[in-house]
Amino acid sequence: MAEVPAGRAAARGAAVLGASQAVRIVTSFASSIFVARLLTPADYGVMAMVAPVMGFILIFQNLGLNQAVIQRPVLSPSEANGIFWLNILGTLAIALLFILIAPLVGMFYGDQRVTGLMAASGLSVIATGVAAQHLALLNRHMRFAALSAVETVNALVGLFATILLAWWLRSYWALFFGTLVGVVAGSMLAWWCERWRPSLRRLDLAATRPMLSMGADITGFNLLNFICRNLDNLLIAKRWGAGELGLYDRSYRLMLMPLQTINQPLGKVMLPSLSRALDRPEAFRGMYLLAVRALVLTIVPGAVALSACSTTVMVLLLGEQWRAAGPIFAWLALTAAIQPVSNATGWLFISSGRTRPMVRWGVISAVMTVASFIVGLPWGATGVAAAYAMCELGRIPLLYRMATRDTAVSAQDLYAVLMPSLLGAGMAVMVVQAMRNSLDPLSLLGVAILLAYALATLAQLTTAEGRAGLARLAELARSAASRTGGRPAADYGG
């Protein structure tokens, strides 16, 4: 079938990028172990003060043009060249903005250390901006081994530089410059791997106009998503204080970690793969549903099991002082069980070029999410988490309908992929609840996880598409270990 080569390429790409993601996780833990012993909590606090401001501004750095480069069916030389220089202009503008607002941010926090760090962060913006186009082109051509190499070099060089600088400087500047060195190393490698070069002599910004519209839509959606991701923290901090926010923040980050670890590398694979399959509806549908089924099988059973044993999980991972976070994590883990499919709808919107409907959904989602935060706030962080989970569940019908419209995938397809694993894991939780008094908490957690994955997989086997999907995933898992083929030809000149 036509989709088999693409599916195997996607599987190999997911495996390669998954390996680089594992390296990033290991380096993150290593940094926590070594660097945290050389620096003080205040050093990390200064970095944390700058992070939200940087995160908000960086939404506008490339105006969604990188995704437009990946999605474009055919990328002309003038379009590739124009997008690069627009990225550079945006990068320089953001770097200048960091310098201009640095004194204001320092005044807001009442800490002059923040002023210098905010201004210096413009260097990081430039280091990432100069390689944005090259990374997008590597992603467009599905050169996942090169992307993985860039991310791995970035992580490892950044780790070693940070450790050395922390030992030498004993200051928050070690965190900044260590990260900067890693970014520079990764950007240089991206330029070496992707040999395309820009040219001012062939600059034609008018050629980028069709892509600017798509990029603006993606930027708008990212802005709405940023607001939703951060407003809950602001409301909880304002109403209930730092203690309650700490419980919520740690629970939320633990919930988000598996989603980001799996979704981000898989998204890099799926966007170019789906974009190239738009003219083959059956291949598009098969590839998309197979990827979503893999997400569901990987995340949903574990999330449901962790929700059922949430207090044990929090105490085991963070210590007895985090026992009160158990109910919060329970609700957020249930949200994580629903979100793999919801997050993957973004692939449908972007790969099919339907970014304007994606923005409309972003507005609807933002209103519903903010309303849920306000409704749950009187009951503290647990109330916010519970209201958010109910909101996530309640908006599924509308999201599935909007995301699948005018695509080869139907809303019924998404339900058919999600529900068997969700119901199977739910049955496992019922069994575990009956065993709660006969096992110690740690043993109960182990049984819950094993039983959830076993029953979720059995539930998939009860449908014909589920059986076919599992067989295909097993086939692709075997082929993912094989070597990739030759380097794909570029579809732009120069």
RODO-2510 file (C-alpha; in nm, 4 decimals, decimal comma):
residues 494
     n   res          X          Y          Z
     1     m     0,0000     0,0000     0,0000
     2     a     0,1105     0,3567    -0,0655
     3     e     0,1273     0,4552     0,2982
     4     v     0,3635     0,1787     0,4064
     5     p     0,6906     0,3540     0,3126
     6     a     0,5701     0,6766     0,4714
     7     g     0,4591     0,4903     0,7806
     8     r     0,7932     0,3175     0,8141
     9     a     0,9765     0,6464     0,7649
    10     a     0,7569     0,8021     1,0329
    11     a     0,8240     0,5124     1,2700
    12     r     1,1995     0,5393     1,2179
    13     g     1,1802     0,9154     1,2650
    14     a     0,9826     0,8782     1,5878
    15     a     1,2392     0,6289     1,7172
    16     v     1,5324     0,8566     1,6325
    17     l     1,3751     1,1686     1,7813
    18     g     1,2582     0,9688     2,0817
    19     a     1,6199     0,8737     2,1490
    20     s     1,7267     1,2398     2,1397
    21     q     1,4369     1,3257     2,3719
    22     a     1,5638     1,0625     2,6146
    23     v     1,9068     1,2286     2,6064
    24     r     1,7468     1,5636     2,6885
    25     i     1,5643     1,4125     2,9853
    26     v     1,8835     1,2514     3,1153
    27     t     2,0796     1,5760     3,0787
    28     s     1,8031     1,7639     3,2573
    29     f     1,8241     1,5258     3,5518
    30     a     2,2041     1,5399     3,5444
    31     s     2,1930     1,9186     3,5507
    32     s     1,9638     1,9072     3,8535
    33     i     2,1985     1,6686     4,0325
    34     f     2,5289     1,8479     3,9669
    35     v     2,4489     2,2140     3,9036
    36     a     2,1978     2,2475     4,1862
    37     r     2,4747     2,1566     4,4312
    38     l     2,6936     2,4382     4,3037
    39     l     2,4308     2,7129     4,2850
    40     t     2,1709     2,8466     4,5272
    41     p     1,7890     2,8419     4,5002
    42     a     1,8101     3,2189     4,4487
    43     d     2,0133     3,1635     4,1309
    44     y     1,7360     2,9464     3,9913
    45     g     1,4820     3,1996     4,1146
    46     v     1,6340     3,4749     3,9004
    47     m     1,6060     3,2537     3,5925
    48     a     1,2452     3,1702     3,6846
    49     m     1,1590     3,5405     3,7043
    50     v     1,2705     3,5954     3,3452
    51     a     1,1174     3,2766     3,2011
    52     p     0,7473     3,3827     3,1813
    53     v     0,8305     3,7132     3,0118
    54     m     1,0586     3,5392     2,7626
    55     g     0,8004     3,2685     2,6956
    56     f     0,5320     3,5244     2,6141
    57     i     0,7486     3,7354     2,3822
    58     l     0,9034     3,4382     2,2010
    59     i     0,5588     3,3368     2,0767
    60     f     0,6026     3,6159     1,8224
    61     q     0,9605     3,5388     1,7194
    62     n     0,9003     3,3565     1,3900
    63     l     0,5248     3,4240     1,3540
    64     g     0,4497     3,0553     1,2919
    65     l     0,6528     3,0581     0,9713
    66     n     0,8490     2,7443     1,0623
    67     q     0,5277     2,5371     1,0618
    68     a     0,4300     2,7003     0,7331
    69     v     0,7641     2,5907     0,5828
    70     i     0,7010     2,2324     0,6956
    71     q     0,3399     2,2219     0,5712
    72     r     0,3925     2,3898     0,2318
    73     p     0,3343     2,1323    -0,0495
    74     v     0,6041     2,2927    -0,2664
    75     l     0,8553     2,5452    -0,1345
    76     s     1,0025     2,7731    -0,4009
    77     p     1,3533     2,9269    -0,3769
    78     s     1,2092     3,2762    -0,3290
    79     e     0,9754     3,1555    -0,0530
    80     a     1,2567     2,9777     0,1327
    81     n     1,4798     3,2827     0,1032
    82     g     1,2087     3,5285     0,2046
    83     i     1,1064     3,3265     0,5108
    84     f     1,4670     3,3160     0,6303
    85     w     1,5051     3,6930     0,6209
    86     l     1,1661     3,7474     0,7834
    87     n     1,2813     3,5166     1,0621
    88     i     1,6004     3,7201     1,0979
    89     l     1,4081     4,0485     1,1117
    90     g     1,1728     3,9052     1,3737
    91     t     1,4670     3,7704     1,5731
    92     l     1,6476     4,1047     1,5773
    93     a     1,3263     4,2862     1,6741
    94     i     1,2651     4,0475     1,9660
    95     a     1,6286     4,0750     2,0815
    96     l     1,6008     4,4565     2,0777
    97     l     1,2707     4,4363     2,2670
    98     f     1,4384     4,2291     2,5390
    99     i     1,6969     4,5034     2,5864
   100     l     1,4353     4,7800     2,5930
   101     i     1,2038     4,6158     2,8461
   102     a     1,4827     4,4817     3,0698
   103     p     1,4742     4,7840     3,3087
   104     l     1,0938     4,7555     3,3368
   105     v     1,1095     4,3863     3,4219
   106     g     1,3791     4,4576     3,6807
   107     m     1,1620     4,7328     3,8343
   108     f     0,8599     4,5001     3,8433
   109     y     1,0496     4,2387     4,0434
   110     g     1,2554     4,4922     4,2376
   111     d     1,5695     4,2997     4,1463
   112     q     1,8425     4,4465     3,9252
   113     r     1,9828     4,1021     3,8521
   114     v     1,6757     4,0431     3,6394
   115     t     1,7530     4,3547     3,4347
   116     g     2,0903     4,2271     3,3174
   117     l     1,9645     3,8755     3,2544
   118     m     1,6654     3,9961     3,0545
   119     a     1,8850     4,2150     2,8338
   120     a     2,1396     3,9368     2,7810
   121     s     1,8627     3,6967     2,6796
   122     g     1,8572     3,8717     2,3435
   123     l     2,1722     3,6718     2,2638
   124     s     1,9803     3,3460     2,3099
   125     v     1,7063     3,4759     2,0824
   126     i     1,9597     3,5495     1,8075
   127     a     2,1320     3,2123     1,8515
   128     t     1,8041     3,0261     1,8025
   129     g     1,6682     3,2569     1,5328
   130     v     1,9563     3,2162     1,2884
   131     a     1,8995     2,8403     1,2757
   132     a     1,5173     2,8368     1,2781
   133     q     1,4868     2,8110     0,8995
   134     h     1,7474     2,5355     0,8731
   135     l     1,5765     2,3309     1,1442
   136     a     1,2422     2,3760     0,9679
   137     l     1,3953     2,2568     0,6396
   138     l     1,5468     1,9517     0,8083
   139     n     1,2049     1,8763     0,9537
   140     r     1,0354     1,9369     0,6155
   141     h     1,2650     1,6854     0,4458
   142     m     1,2120     1,4385     0,7319
   143     r     1,5844     1,4243     0,8077
   144     f     1,5162     1,3109     1,1598
   145     a     1,8648     1,1752     1,2266
   146     a     2,0068     1,5244     1,1656
   147     l     1,7393     1,6843     1,3866
   148     s     1,8175     1,4329     1,6583
   149     a     2,1898     1,5108     1,6311
   150     v     2,1227     1,8845     1,6666
   151     e     1,9053     1,8365     1,9754
   152     t     2,1530     1,5923     2,1322
   153     v     2,4515     1,8230     2,0759
   154     n     2,2535     2,1152     2,2141
   155     a     2,1666     1,9198     2,5296
   156     l     2,5086     1,7650     2,5945
   157     v     2,7184     2,0737     2,5182
   158     g     2,4808     2,2847     2,7263
   159     l     2,5061     2,0418     3,0175
   160     f     2,8852     2,0299     3,0270
   161     a     2,9177     2,4053     2,9748
   162     t     2,6718     2,4747     3,2559
   163     i     2,8525     2,2423     3,4979
   164     l     3,1925     2,3998     3,4223
   165     l     3,0578     2,7547     3,4439
   166     a     2,8683     2,6799     3,7660
   167     w     3,1894     2,5475     3,9220
   168     w     3,3755     2,8588     3,8049
   169     l     3,1208     3,1401     3,8434
   170     r     2,8908     3,0105     4,1212
   171     s     2,6240     3,2413     3,9791
   172     y     2,2964     3,2336     3,7839
   173     w     2,5038     3,3484     3,4864
   174     a     2,6294     2,9901     3,4616
   175     l     2,2742     2,8781     3,3819
   176     f     2,2382     3,1465     3,1167
   177     f     2,5733     3,1104     2,9427
   178     g     2,5722     2,7314     2,9689
   179     t     2,2392     2,7185     2,7881
   180     l     2,3615     2,9762     2,5346
   181     v     2,6711     2,7692     2,4507
   182     g     2,4505     2,4656     2,3891
   183     v     2,2169     2,6616     2,1630
   184     v     2,5075     2,8029     1,9607
   185     a     2,6558     2,4542     1,9150
   186     g     2,3196     2,3184     1,8002
   187     s     2,2638     2,6067     1,5597
   188     m     2,6085     2,5615     1,4025
   189     l     2,5388     2,1919     1,3524
   190     a     2,2000     2,2738     1,1938
   191     w     2,3749     2,4959     0,9374
   192     w     2,6263     2,2192     0,8660
   193     c     2,3575     1,9503     0,8236
   194     e     2,1258     2,1617     0,6072
   195     r     2,3403     2,3073     0,3278
   196     w     2,0785     2,5532     0,1975
   197     r     2,2057     2,9101     0,2165
   198     p     2,0129     3,2404     0,2042
   199     s     2,0850     3,5207    -0,0406
   200     l     2,0120     3,8924    -0,0192
   201     r     2,0435     3,9203    -0,3976
   202     r     1,7339     3,7028    -0,4472
   203     l     1,5265     3,8581    -0,1694
   204     d     1,1534     3,8712    -0,2549
   205     l     0,9413     3,9176     0,0551
   206     a     0,6232     3,9378    -0,1539
   207     a     0,6560     3,5648    -0,2256
   208     t     0,5986     3,4892     0,1425
   209     r     0,2551     3,6545     0,1700
   210     p     0,0503     3,3306     0,1467
   211     m     0,2622     3,1781     0,4223
   212     l     0,2326     3,4845     0,6448
   213     s    -0,1424     3,4310     0,6778
   214     m    -0,0933     3,0754     0,7963
   215     g     0,1871     3,1806     1,0308
   216     a    -0,0289     3,4542     1,1826
   217     d    -0,3034     3,2013     1,2563
   218     i    -0,0572     2,9669     1,4258
   219     t     0,0858     3,2554     1,6302
   220     g    -0,2642     3,3551     1,7409
   221     f    -0,3399     3,0001     1,8504
   222     n    -0,0087     2,9764     2,0388
   223     l    -0,0878     3,3033     2,2174
   224     l    -0,4268     3,1734     2,3304
   225     n    -0,2671     2,8490     2,4420
   226     f    -0,0015     3,0388     2,6393
   227     i    -0,2685     3,2343     2,8252
   228     c    -0,4558     2,9165     2,9156
   229     r    -0,1348     2,7449     3,0280
   230     n    -0,0429     3,0253     3,2685
   231     l    -0,3657     3,1856     3,3928
   232     d    -0,4441     2,9014     3,6332
   233     n    -0,1141     2,9609     3,8156
   234     l    -0,1846     3,3333     3,8375
   235     l    -0,5355     3,2828     3,9784
   236     i    -0,4277     3,0242     4,2344
   237     a    -0,1327     3,2376     4,3468
   238     k    -0,3538     3,5446     4,3839
   239     r    -0,6374     3,3673     4,5684
   240     w    -0,4600     3,0992     4,7697
   241     g    -0,0890     3,1899     4,7856
   242     a     0,2430     3,0264     4,7087
   243     g     0,1853     2,7054     4,9060
   244     e    -0,1241     2,6023     4,7136
   245     l     0,0373     2,7102     4,3869
   246     g     0,3409     2,4933     4,4620
   247     l     0,1208     2,1853     4,5039
   248     y    -0,0606     2,2601     4,1789
   249     d     0,2503     2,3497     3,9791
   250     r     0,4403     2,0314     4,0682
   251     s     0,1322     1,8178     3,9935
   252     y     0,0770     1,9927     3,6613
   253     r     0,4391     1,9546     3,5536
   254     l     0,4382     1,5849     3,6368
   255     m     0,1201     1,5448     3,4328
   256     l     0,2661     1,7384     3,1411
   257     m     0,6023     1,5593     3,1285
   258     p     0,4939     1,2362     2,9501
   259     l     0,2730     1,4316     2,7090
   260     q     0,5571     1,6625     2,6067
   261     t     0,8165     1,3860     2,6006
   262     i     0,6153     1,1836     2,3485
   263     n     0,4096     1,4448     2,1637
   264     q     0,6918     1,6817     2,0687
   265     p     0,9136     1,4349     1,8796
   266     l     0,6120     1,2608     1,7279
   267     g     0,4724     1,5959     1,6135
   268     k     0,7955     1,6704     1,4277
   269     v     0,7480     1,3433     1,2417
   270     m     0,3759     1,3662     1,1744
   271     l     0,3456     1,7217     1,0396
   272     p     0,5694     1,6731     0,7319
   273     s     0,4447     1,3155     0,6814
   274     l     0,0773     1,4150     0,6847
   275     s     0,1382     1,7247     0,4727
   276     r     0,2897     1,5075     0,1975
   277     a    -0,0070     1,2663     0,2123
   278     l    -0,2855     1,5238     0,1651
   279     d    -0,3519     1,4079    -0,1906
   280     r    -0,3844     1,0437    -0,0723
   281     p    -0,6791     1,0426     0,1717
   282     e    -0,6535     0,6779     0,2732
   283     a    -0,2816     0,7065     0,3402
   284     f    -0,3425     1,0289     0,5374
   285     r    -0,6146     0,8657     0,7482
   286     g    -0,4187     0,5467     0,8109
   287     m    -0,0993     0,7289     0,9077
   288     y    -0,2771     0,9703     1,1404
   289     l    -0,4894     0,7104     1,3198
   290     l    -0,1915     0,4806     1,3630
   291     a     0,0084     0,7566     1,5319
   292     v    -0,2845     0,8529     1,7557
   293     r    -0,3400     0,4886     1,8501
   294     a     0,0272     0,4643     1,9507
   295     l    -0,0141     0,7765     2,1667
   296     v    -0,3271     0,6382     2,3296
   297     l    -0,1719     0,2989     2,4041
   298     t     0,1372     0,4635     2,5507
   299     i    -0,0175     0,7368     2,7664
   300     v    -0,3810     0,6603     2,8528
   301     p    -0,3420     0,3424     3,0644
   302     g    -0,0545     0,4861     3,2659
   303     a    -0,2374     0,8153     3,3266
   304     v    -0,5512     0,6391     3,4502
   305     a    -0,3476     0,4100     3,6787
   306     l    -0,1503     0,7021     3,8231
   307     s    -0,4731     0,8894     3,8870
   308     a    -0,6080     0,5979     4,0896
   309     c    -0,2890     0,5906     4,3018
   310     s    -0,2158     0,9627     4,2945
   311     t    -0,1216     1,0147     4,6592
   312     t     0,1205     0,7221     4,6493
   313     v     0,2779     0,8655     4,3336
   314     m     0,3304     1,2113     4,4814
   315     v     0,4780     1,0807     4,8071
   316     l     0,7006     0,8341     4,6221
   317     l     0,8373     1,0918     4,3775
   318     l     0,8481     1,4084     4,5869
   319     g     0,8323     1,3060     4,9511
   320     e     0,5824     1,2972     5,2357
   321     q     0,5491     1,6775     5,2392
   322     w     0,3708     1,6545     4,9025
   323     r     0,0910     1,4233     5,0204
   324     a    -0,1637     1,7054     4,9935
   325     a    -0,0970     1,7219     4,6177
   326     g    -0,2489     1,3741     4,5699
   327     p    -0,6065     1,4872     4,4900
   328     i    -0,4764     1,7583     4,2571
   329     f    -0,2620     1,5116     4,0659
   330     a    -0,5544     1,2659     4,0457
   331     w    -0,7655     1,5124     3,8476
   332     l    -0,4776     1,6291     3,6308
   333     a    -0,3780     1,2702     3,5489
   334     l    -0,7343     1,2066     3,4301
   335     t    -0,6949     1,5115     3,2073
   336     a    -0,3723     1,3612     3,0724
   337     a    -0,5655     1,0455     2,9787
   338     i    -0,7883     1,2503     2,7474
   339     q    -0,5338     1,4908     2,6045
   340     p    -0,3257     1,2662     2,3738
   341     v    -0,6012     1,2663     2,1120
   342     s    -0,6972     1,6292     2,1791
   343     n    -0,3382     1,7469     2,1346
   344     a    -0,2989     1,5427     1,8160
   345     t    -0,5879     1,7297     1,6524
   346     g    -0,3378     2,0108     1,5967
   347     w    -0,1681     1,7881     1,3384
   348     l    -0,4955     1,7773     1,1436
   349     f    -0,5439     2,1532     1,1512
   350     i    -0,1882     2,2426     1,0476
   351     s    -0,1092     1,9646     0,7986
   352     s    -0,4296     2,0383     0,6048
   353     g    -0,3634     2,4140     0,6098
   354     r    -0,6808     2,4841     0,8115
   355     t    -0,5213     2,7248     1,0546
   356     r    -0,8104     2,9733     1,0593
   357     p    -1,0506     2,7111     1,2039
   358     m    -0,7711     2,6235     1,4497
   359     v    -0,7701     2,9836     1,5734
   360     r    -1,1498     2,9750     1,6093
   361     w    -1,1176     2,6614     1,8166
   362     g    -0,8420     2,8305     2,0182
   363     v    -1,0799     3,1130     2,1107
   364     i    -1,3560     2,8696     2,2115
   365     s    -1,1108     2,6550     2,4074
   366     a    -0,9610     2,9574     2,5856
   367     v    -1,3032     3,0843     2,6962
   368     m    -1,4060     2,7403     2,8249
   369     t    -1,0739     2,6831     3,0007
   370     v    -1,0666     3,0224     3,1731
   371     a    -1,4296     2,9742     3,2814
   372     s    -1,3398     2,6362     3,4333
   373     f    -1,0530     2,7927     3,6296
   374     i    -1,2851     3,0570     3,7723
   375     v    -1,5529     2,7996     3,8612
   376     g    -1,3062     2,5744     4,0430
   377     l    -1,1046     2,8489     4,2167
   378     p    -1,3180     2,8734     4,5374
   379     w    -1,2191     2,5128     4,6157
   380     g    -0,8477     2,5776     4,5808
   381     a    -0,6020     2,4030     4,3521
   382     t    -0,7986     2,0778     4,3703
   383     g    -1,1108     2,2595     4,2532
   384     v    -0,9230     2,4172     3,9615
   385     a    -0,7800     2,0799     3,8592
   386     a    -1,1221     1,9109     3,8811
   387     a    -1,2956     2,1845     3,6831
   388     y    -1,0211     2,1710     3,4187
   389     a    -1,0644     1,7940     3,3836
   390     m    -1,4416     1,8299     3,3410
   391     c    -1,3885     2,1070     3,0859
   392     e    -1,1442     1,8925     2,8875
   393     l    -1,3956     1,6089     2,8770
   394     g    -1,6912     1,8311     2,7906
   395     r    -1,5306     2,0000     2,4909
   396     i    -1,4252     1,6767     2,3166
   397     p    -1,7317     1,6504     2,0852
   398     l    -1,6876     2,0025     1,9469
   399     l    -1,3092     1,9690     1,9119
   400     y    -1,3292     1,6362     1,7294
   401     r    -1,5927     1,7722     1,4925
   402     m    -1,4023     2,0927     1,4116
   403     a    -1,0622     1,9221     1,3749
   404     t    -1,1789     1,6472     1,1392
   405     r    -1,3982     1,8618     0,9135
   406     d    -1,2844     1,8468     0,5484
   407     t    -1,0233     1,5805     0,6246
   408     a    -1,0026     1,2075     0,5583
   409     v    -1,0403     1,1455     0,9334
   410     s    -1,3807     1,1465     1,1053
   411     a    -1,4778     1,2260     1,4632
   412     q    -1,5955     0,8655     1,4958
   413     d    -1,2415     0,7521     1,4103
   414     l    -1,1047     0,9444     1,7072
   415     y    -1,3637     0,8024     1,9464
   416     a    -1,2896     0,4520     1,8171
   417     v    -0,9201     0,4944     1,8931
   418     l    -0,9574     0,6523     2,2397
   419     m    -1,2535     0,4769     2,4002
   420     p    -1,1339     0,1118     2,4099
   421     s    -0,8133     0,1981     2,5964
   422     l    -0,9951     0,4432     2,8237
   423     l    -1,2592     0,1859     2,9145
   424     g    -1,0038    -0,0922     2,9560
   425     a    -0,7917     0,1184     3,1900
   426     g    -1,1078     0,2201     3,3771
   427     m    -1,1920    -0,1471     3,4363
   428     a    -0,8408    -0,1979     3,5740
   429     v    -0,8965     0,0849     3,8222
   430     m    -1,2184    -0,0803     3,9436
   431     v    -1,0284    -0,4036     4,0074
   432     v    -0,7511    -0,2150     4,1870
   433     q    -1,0016    -0,0350     4,4098
   434     a    -1,1352    -0,3725     4,5204
   435     m    -0,7787    -0,4790     4,6132
   436     r    -0,6889    -0,1563     4,7965
   437     n    -0,7133    -0,3033     5,1470
   438     s    -0,5148    -0,6172     5,0685
   439     l    -0,1965    -0,4613     4,9212
   440     d     0,0518    -0,2012     5,0389
   441     p     0,0439     0,1300     4,8424
   442     l     0,3558     0,0612     4,6356
   443     s     0,2427    -0,2882     4,5335
   444     l    -0,0994    -0,1491     4,4510
   445     l     0,0589     0,1081     4,2202
   446     g     0,2533    -0,1611     4,0362
   447     v    -0,0565    -0,3781     3,9942
   448     a    -0,2590    -0,0789     3,8755
   449     i    -0,0080     0,0103     3,6046
   450     l     0,0359    -0,3466     3,4776
   451     l    -0,3361    -0,4200     3,4810
   452     a    -0,4258    -0,0902     3,3128
   453     y    -0,1909    -0,1552     3,0192
   454     a    -0,3023    -0,5178     2,9900
   455     l    -0,6763    -0,4426     2,9853
   456     a    -0,6342    -0,1354     2,7612
   457     t    -0,4506    -0,3487     2,5053
   458     l    -0,7110    -0,6266     2,5293
   459     a    -0,9839    -0,3675     2,4760
   460     q    -0,8138    -0,2559     2,1531
   461     l    -0,8177    -0,6181     2,0373
   462     t    -1,1978    -0,6299     2,0601
   463     t    -1,2356    -0,4227     1,7399
   464     a    -1,1196    -0,5058     1,3891
   465     e    -0,9451    -0,1685     1,3462
   466     g    -0,7844    -0,2100     1,6868
   467     r    -0,6423    -0,5488     1,5939
   468     a    -0,5179    -0,4174     1,2590
   469     g    -0,3651    -0,1137     1,4278
   470     l    -0,1799    -0,3196     1,6870
   471     a    -0,0450    -0,5520     1,4178
   472     r     0,0736    -0,2546     1,2136
   473     l     0,2376    -0,0916     1,5147
   474     a     0,4227    -0,4145     1,5872
   475     e     0,5404    -0,4272     1,2249
   476     l     0,6586    -0,0661     1,2305
   477     a     0,8339    -0,1164     1,5634
   478     r     1,0407    -0,3920     1,4043
   479     s     1,1212    -0,1845     1,0971
   480     a     1,2064     0,1269     1,3021
   481     a     1,5350    -0,0321     1,3988
   482     s     1,6422    -0,0660     1,0352
   483     r     1,8655     0,1951     0,8741
   484     t     1,7082     0,4963     0,7034
   485     g     1,7284     0,5342     0,3278
   486     g     1,9025     0,8021     0,1276
   487     r     1,8716     1,1706     0,1851
   488     p     1,5498     1,3096     0,0282
   489     a     1,5873     1,5607    -0,2509
   490     a     1,5013     1,9198    -0,1725
   491     d     1,2025     2,0745    -0,3471
   492     y     1,3462     2,4270    -0,3575
   493     g     1,6254     2,5775    -0,5610
   494     g     1,9506     2,7282    -0,4461
***
